[in-house]
């Protein structure tokens, strides 16, 4: 997205993000859901539908929407759900760090 006028970020902003990601070893970026919750993806193992991603999740105080990360809707300090090969329902695990912050891992393996 470097230099892409549709990205909506100045080059200096991109450079600042790159520096932060590099310093903090954030390898994959940030994924947001419909509520604006942010999954900061630190590492992943495996390929496509056979791997999993680990990182930090911040849950916003938000209204109900059709898709949110599980820790943001379950109101628990920790949780685990195994991948279901029959339904292909994704597995996940999480534990609360503090307030709205979680360590989060999702994926089939």
N, CA and C atoms as an extended XYZ file, in Angstrom:
327
Properties=species:S:1:pos:R:3:atomname:S:1:resname:S:1:resid:I:1 pbc="F F F"
N         0.828       -1.185        0.000 N   UNK     1
C         0.000        0.000        0.000 CA  UNK     1
C         0.873        1.250        0.000 C   UNK     1
N         2.168        1.053       -0.033 N   UNK     2
C         3.085        2.168       -0.032 CA  UNK     2
C         2.832        3.062       -1.246 C   UNK     2
N         2.568        4.319       -1.006 N   UNK     3
C         2.345        5.270       -2.084 CA  UNK     3
C         0.964        5.176       -2.705 C   UNK     3
N         0.078        4.359       -2.182 N   UNK     4
C        -1.267        4.206       -2.728 CA  UNK     4
C        -2.133        5.376       -2.257 C   UNK     4
N        -2.603        6.225       -3.183 N   UNK     5
C        -3.419        7.372       -2.770 CA  UNK     5
C        -4.747        6.968       -2.142 C   UNK     5
N        -5.213        5.750       -2.414 N   UNK     6
C        -6.475        5.281       -1.825 CA  UNK     6
C        -6.303        4.779       -0.388 C   UNK     6
N        -5.070        4.630        0.058 N   UNK     7
C        -4.823        4.127        1.411 CA  UNK     7
C        -5.199        5.158        2.466 C   UNK     7
N        -5.135        6.414        2.123 N   UNK     8
C        -5.545        7.461        3.054 CA  UNK     8
C        -4.534        7.801        4.130 C   UNK     8
N        -3.304        7.316        4.005 N   UNK     9
C        -2.268        7.631        4.976 CA  UNK     9
C        -1.064        8.254        4.275 C   UNK     9
N        -0.530        9.279        4.900 N   UNK    10
C         0.674        9.905        4.364 CA  UNK    10
C         1.864        8.964        4.531 C   UNK    10
N         2.861        9.138        3.685 N   UNK    11
C         4.054        8.284        3.755 CA  UNK    11
C         4.688        8.352        5.153 C   UNK    11
N         4.704        9.512        5.777 N   UNK    12
C         5.294        9.637        7.115 CA  UNK    12
C         4.535        8.776        8.126 C   UNK    12
N         3.223        8.664        7.957 N   UNK    13
C         2.419        7.829        8.854 CA  UNK    13
C         2.728        6.354        8.629 C   UNK    13
N         2.831        5.941        7.340 N   UNK    14
C         3.212        4.564        7.029 CA  UNK    14
C         4.562        4.241        7.655 C   UNK    14
N         5.524        5.164        7.525 N   UNK    15
C         6.865        4.941        8.076 CA  UNK    15
C         6.821        4.802        9.592 C   UNK    15
N         5.984        5.595       10.256 N   UNK    16
C         5.851        5.507       11.712 CA  UNK    16
C         5.283        4.141       12.107 C   UNK    16
N         4.250        3.674       11.383 N   UNK    17
C         3.682        2.349       11.665 CA  UNK    17
C         4.722        1.251       11.456 C   UNK    17
N         5.463        1.337       10.381 N   UNK    18
C         6.496        0.329       10.110 CA  UNK    18
C         7.521        0.282       11.237 C   UNK    18
N         7.918        1.437       11.725 N   UNK    19
C         8.903        1.494       12.807 CA  UNK    19
C         8.350        0.838       14.081 C   UNK    19
N         7.099        1.128       14.403 N   UNK    20
C         6.472        0.527       15.593 CA  UNK    20
C         6.347       -0.982       15.421 C   UNK    20
N         5.862       -1.422       14.257 N   UNK    21
C         5.697       -2.859       14.017 CA  UNK    21
C         7.037       -3.575       14.097 C   UNK    21
N         8.066       -2.992       13.530 N   UNK    22
C         9.382       -3.597       13.555 CA  UNK    22
C         9.927       -3.665       14.973 C   UNK    22
N         9.819       -2.568       15.708 N   UNK    23
C        10.316       -2.515       17.077 CA  UNK    23
C         9.633       -3.554       17.962 C   UNK    23
N         8.319       -3.706       17.798 N   UNK    24
C         7.535       -4.593       18.656 CA  UNK    24
C         7.320       -5.977       18.064 C   UNK    24
N         8.014       -6.274       16.974 N   UNK    25
C         7.958       -7.572       16.307 CA  UNK    25
C         6.544       -7.979       15.911 C   UNK    25
N         5.766       -7.008       15.482 N   UNK    26
C         4.427       -7.278       14.950 CA  UNK    26
C         4.626       -7.615       13.479 C   UNK    26
N         4.495       -8.879       13.151 N   UNK    27
C         4.854       -9.348       11.820 CA  UNK    27
C         3.723       -9.268       10.804 C   UNK    27
N         2.487       -9.257       11.262 N   UNK    28
C         1.380       -9.426       10.334 CA  UNK    28
C         0.412       -8.251       10.269 C   UNK    28
N         0.529       -7.286       11.149 N   UNK    29
C        -0.365       -6.144       11.106 CA  UNK    29
C        -1.536       -6.259       12.069 C   UNK    29
N        -2.612       -5.555       11.724 N   UNK    30
C        -3.786       -5.464       12.593 CA  UNK    30
C        -5.024       -5.841       11.794 C   UNK    30
N        -5.876       -6.659       12.390 N   UNK    31
C        -7.155       -7.023       11.778 CA  UNK    31
C        -8.260       -6.467       12.667 C   UNK    31
N        -9.258       -5.836       12.064 N   UNK    32
C       -10.388       -5.298       12.830 CA  UNK    32
C       -11.666       -6.029       12.435 C   UNK    32
N       -12.583       -6.132       13.403 N   UNK    33
C       -13.885       -6.703       13.089 CA  UNK    33
C       -14.899       -5.570       12.906 C   UNK    33
N       -16.152       -5.929       12.734 N   UNK    34
C       -17.198       -4.938       12.452 CA  UNK    34
C       -17.423       -3.966       13.608 C   UNK    34
N       -17.070       -4.364       14.825 N   UNK    35
C       -17.250       -3.494       15.995 CA  UNK    35
C       -16.052       -2.577       16.222 C   UNK    35
N       -14.976       -2.796       15.467 N   UNK    36
C       -13.768       -2.003       15.656 CA  UNK    36
C       -12.791       -2.603       16.645 C   UNK    36
N       -13.045       -3.854       17.076 N   UNK    37
C       -12.075       -4.547       17.916 CA  UNK    37
C       -10.813       -4.755       17.076 C   UNK    37
N        -9.645       -4.720       17.710 N   UNK    38
C        -8.386       -4.795       16.963 CA  UNK    38
C        -7.556       -5.994       17.411 C   UNK    38
N        -7.237       -6.874       16.471 N   UNK    39
C        -6.380       -8.026       16.703 CA  UNK    39
C        -5.005       -7.684       16.144 C   UNK    39
N        -4.032       -7.472       17.030 N   UNK    40
C        -2.656       -7.161       16.633 CA  UNK    40
C        -1.952       -8.502       16.470 C   UNK    40
N        -1.719       -8.886       15.224 N   UNK    41
C        -1.215      -10.215       14.905 CA  UNK    41
C         0.312      -10.224       14.987 C   UNK    41
N         0.819      -10.915       15.985 N   UNK    42
C         2.253      -10.926       16.241 CA  UNK    42
C         2.951      -12.048       15.469 C   UNK    42
N         2.334      -13.217       15.385 N   UNK    43
C         2.987      -14.337       14.726 CA  UNK    43
C         1.945      -15.302       14.186 C   UNK    43
N         2.345      -16.074       13.203 N   UNK    44
C         1.461      -17.123       12.683 CA  UNK    44
C         2.298      -18.350       12.346 C   UNK    44
N         1.643      -19.497       12.375 N   UNK    45
C         2.271      -20.771       12.061 CA  UNK    45
C         1.349      -21.490       11.103 C   UNK    45
N         1.910      -22.083       10.072 N   UNK    46
C         1.104      -22.835        9.116 CA  UNK    46
C         0.686      -21.978        7.940 C   UNK    46
N        -0.073      -22.605        7.063 N   UNK    47
C        -0.505      -21.948        5.839 CA  UNK    47
C        -2.019      -21.986        5.697 C   UNK    47
N        -2.559      -20.945        5.154 N   UNK    48
C        -3.961      -20.829        4.796 CA  UNK    48
C        -4.888      -21.402        5.858 C   UNK    48
N        -5.651      -22.417        5.511 N   UNK    49
C        -6.653      -22.951        6.436 CA  UNK    49
C        -6.106      -24.022        7.382 C   UNK    49
N        -4.784      -24.122        7.501 N   UNK    50
C        -4.196      -25.153        8.365 CA  UNK    50
C        -3.337      -24.548        9.477 C   UNK    50
N        -3.283      -23.253        9.608 N   UNK    51
C        -2.418      -22.634       10.599 CA  UNK    51
C        -3.190      -21.882       11.651 C   UNK    51
N        -2.467      -21.129       12.458 N   UNK    52
C        -3.118      -20.287       13.457 CA  UNK    52
C        -2.305      -19.021       13.651 C   UNK    52
N        -2.939      -18.016       14.190 N   UNK    53
C        -2.333      -16.707       14.402 CA  UNK    53
C        -2.441      -16.345       15.879 C   UNK    53
N        -1.365      -15.790       16.416 N   UNK    54
C        -1.295      -15.410       17.815 CA  UNK    54
C        -0.975      -13.928       17.930 C   UNK    54
N        -1.590      -13.276       18.911 N   UNK    55
C        -1.298      -11.870       19.127 CA  UNK    55
C        -2.086      -11.310       20.286 C   UNK    55
N        -2.325      -10.013       20.219 N   UNK    56
C        -3.052       -9.297       21.261 CA  UNK    56
C        -4.360       -8.768       20.690 C   UNK    56
N        -5.394       -8.823       21.487 N   UNK    57
C        -6.718       -8.376       21.055 CA  UNK    57
C        -7.214       -7.284       21.993 C   UNK    57
N        -7.668       -6.190       21.412 N   UNK    58
C        -8.299       -5.121       22.176 CA  UNK    58
C        -9.773       -5.088       21.806 C   UNK    58
N       -10.647       -5.199       22.807 N   UNK    59
C       -12.092       -5.193       22.585 CA  UNK    59
C       -12.666       -3.826       22.948 C   UNK    59
N       -13.326       -3.203       22.001 N   UNK    60
C       -13.983       -1.917       22.245 CA  UNK    60
C       -15.310       -2.139       22.943 C   UNK    60
N       -15.733       -1.146       23.687 N   UNK    61
C       -17.092       -1.145       24.206 CA  UNK    61
C       -17.959       -0.775       23.014 C   UNK    61
N       -18.799       -1.687       22.570 N   UNK    62
C       -19.505       -1.480       21.314 CA  UNK    62
C       -20.875       -2.143       21.349 C   UNK    62
N       -21.689       -1.705       20.412 N   UNK    63
C       -23.000       -2.326       20.240 CA  UNK    63
C       -22.825       -3.679       19.568 C   UNK    63
N       -23.840       -4.504       19.688 N   UNK    64
C       -23.804       -5.824       19.048 CA  UNK    64
C       -23.772       -5.663       17.531 C   UNK    64
N       -22.892       -6.402       16.903 N   UNK    65
C       -22.808       -6.472       15.445 CA  UNK    65
C       -22.729       -7.947       15.075 C   UNK    65
N       -22.806       -8.231       13.785 N   UNK    66
C       -22.884       -9.631       13.363 CA  UNK    66
C       -21.588      -10.408       13.585 C   UNK    66
N       -20.434       -9.754       13.510 N   UNK    67
C       -19.190      -10.486       13.754 CA  UNK    67
C       -18.297       -9.714       14.712 C   UNK    67
N       -17.862      -10.410       15.768 N   UNK    68
C       -16.849       -9.902       16.692 CA  UNK    68
C       -15.947      -11.068       17.075 C   UNK    68
N       -14.743      -10.756       17.493 N   UNK    69
C       -13.855      -11.786       18.011 CA  UNK    69
C       -14.480      -12.367       19.283 C   UNK    69
N       -14.342      -13.677       19.482 N   UNK    70
C       -14.998      -14.366       20.604 CA  UNK    70
C       -14.735      -13.746       21.974 C   UNK    70
N       -13.495      -13.401       22.333 N   UNK    71
C       -13.291      -12.832       23.671 CA  UNK    71
C       -14.091      -11.552       23.913 C   UNK    71
N       -14.410      -10.844       22.862 N   UNK    72
C       -15.143       -9.581       22.996 CA  UNK    72
C       -16.627       -9.796       23.269 C   UNK    72
N       -17.127      -10.986       23.019 N   UNK    73
C       -18.552      -11.258       23.233 CA  UNK    73
C       -18.825      -12.188       24.411 C   UNK    73
N       -17.834      -12.961       24.829 N   UNK    74
C       -18.063      -13.982       25.852 CA  UNK    74
C       -18.025      -13.455       27.283 C   UNK    74
N       -17.417      -12.324       27.521 N   UNK    75
C       -17.329      -11.738       28.857 CA  UNK    75
C       -16.711      -12.714       29.861 C   UNK    75
N       -15.582      -13.323       29.463 N   UNK    76
C       -14.848      -14.260       30.318 CA  UNK    76
C       -13.386      -13.840       30.383 C   UNK    76
N       -12.695      -14.305       31.402 N   UNK    77
C       -11.270      -14.003       31.532 CA  UNK    77
C       -10.393      -14.931       30.704 C   UNK    77
N       -10.905      -16.110       30.392 N   UNK    78
C       -10.171      -17.036       29.538 CA  UNK    78
C       -11.149      -17.969       28.855 C   UNK    78
N       -10.698      -18.558       27.763 N   UNK    79
C       -11.568      -19.475       27.047 CA  UNK    79
C       -10.815      -20.277       26.012 C   UNK    79
N       -11.431      -21.369       25.594 N   UNK    80
C       -10.841      -22.266       24.614 CA  UNK    80
C       -11.957      -22.959       23.847 C   UNK    80
N       -11.754      -23.073       22.552 N   UNK    81
C       -12.676      -23.832       21.709 CA  UNK    81
C       -11.823      -24.537       20.657 C   UNK    81
N       -11.914      -25.851       20.606 N   UNK    82
C       -11.130      -26.629       19.653 CA  UNK    82
C       -11.709      -26.504       18.244 C   UNK    82
N       -10.850      -26.568       17.264 N   UNK    83
C       -11.258      -26.600       15.863 CA  UNK    83
C       -12.132      -27.828       15.634 C   UNK    83
N       -13.243      -27.652       14.914 N   UNK    84
C       -14.145      -28.755       14.595 CA  UNK    84
C       -13.966      -29.108       13.118 C   UNK    84
N       -13.305      -30.232       12.806 N   UNK    85
C       -13.055      -30.576       11.405 CA  UNK    85
C       -14.322      -30.880       10.605 C   UNK    85
N       -15.395      -31.279       11.289 N   UNK    86
C       -16.636      -31.579       10.573 CA  UNK    86
C       -17.315      -30.318       10.075 C   UNK    86
N       -17.392      -29.309       10.927 N   UNK    87
C       -18.069      -28.055       10.547 CA  UNK    87
C       -17.089      -27.008       10.032 C   UNK    87
N       -15.775      -27.262       10.231 N   UNK    88
C       -14.710      -26.319        9.876 CA  UNK    88
C       -14.773      -25.055       10.741 C   UNK    88
N       -15.475      -25.162       11.890 N   UNK    89
C       -15.542      -24.037       12.814 CA  UNK    89
C       -14.164      -23.818       13.427 C   UNK    89
N       -13.701      -22.578       13.353 N   UNK    90
C       -12.359      -22.232       13.785 CA  UNK    90
C       -12.170      -22.389       15.297 C   UNK    90
N       -10.994      -22.806       15.687 N   UNK    91
C       -10.654      -22.892       17.099 CA  UNK    91
C       -10.061      -21.583       17.592 C   UNK    91
N       -10.048      -21.410       18.901 N   UNK    92
C        -9.444      -20.218       19.490 CA  UNK    92
C        -9.116      -20.480       20.949 C   UNK    92
N        -8.234      -19.682       21.471 N   UNK    93
C        -7.975      -19.652       22.908 CA  UNK    93
C        -7.621      -18.211       23.263 C   UNK    93
N        -7.913      -17.837       24.503 N   UNK    94
C        -7.615      -16.474       24.930 CA  UNK    94
C        -7.521      -16.403       26.440 C   UNK    94
N        -6.858      -15.390       26.918 N   UNK    95
C        -6.889      -15.052       28.329 CA  UNK    95
C        -6.706      -13.550       28.466 C   UNK    95
N        -7.442      -13.010       29.422 N   UNK    96
C        -7.463      -11.561       29.635 CA  UNK    96
C        -6.155      -11.131       30.290 C   UNK    96
N        -5.583      -10.073       29.740 N   UNK    97
C        -4.397       -9.477       30.338 CA  UNK    97
C        -4.784       -8.404       31.338 C   UNK    97
N        -5.670       -7.493       30.889 N   UNK    98
C        -6.110       -6.394       31.743 CA  UNK    98
C        -7.240       -5.662       31.029 C   UNK    98
N        -8.324       -5.417       31.726 N   UNK    99
C        -9.425       -4.654       31.134 CA  UNK    99
C        -9.901       -5.251       29.825 C   UNK    99
N        -9.703       -4.513       28.748 N   UNK   100
C       -10.165       -4.927       27.419 CA  UNK   100
C        -9.090       -5.610       26.582 C   UNK   100
N        -7.935       -5.918       27.162 N   UNK   101
C        -6.826       -6.535       26.430 CA  UNK   101
C        -6.732       -8.026       26.705 C   UNK   101
N        -6.515       -8.802       25.626 N   UNK   102
C        -6.391      -10.250       25.708 CA  UNK   102
C        -5.177      -10.726       24.914 C   UNK   102
N        -4.606      -11.848       25.318 N   UNK   103
C        -3.750      -12.625       24.437 CA  UNK   103
C        -4.713      -13.534       23.697 C   UNK   103
N        -4.552      -13.638       22.390 N   UNK   104
C        -5.544      -14.342       21.563 CA  UNK   104
C        -4.862      -15.182       20.516 C   UNK   104
N        -5.373      -16.372       20.294 N   UNK   105
C        -4.865      -17.276       19.267 CA  UNK   105
C        -6.075      -17.858       18.540 C   UNK   105
N        -6.056      -17.815       17.221 N   UNK   106
C        -7.166      -18.437       16.486 CA  UNK   106
C        -6.666      -19.174       15.275 C   UNK   106
N        -7.449      -20.132       14.851 N   UNK   107
C        -7.112      -20.927       13.681 CA  UNK   107
C        -7.450      -22.392       13.902 C   UNK   107
N        -7.400      -23.142       12.852 N   UNK   108
C        -7.806      -24.540       12.941 CA  UNK   108
C        -6.818      -25.448       13.657 C   UNK   108
N        -5.551      -25.111       13.659 N   UNK   109
C        -4.603      -26.077       14.260 CA  UNK   109
C        -4.165      -25.657       15.638 C   UNK   109
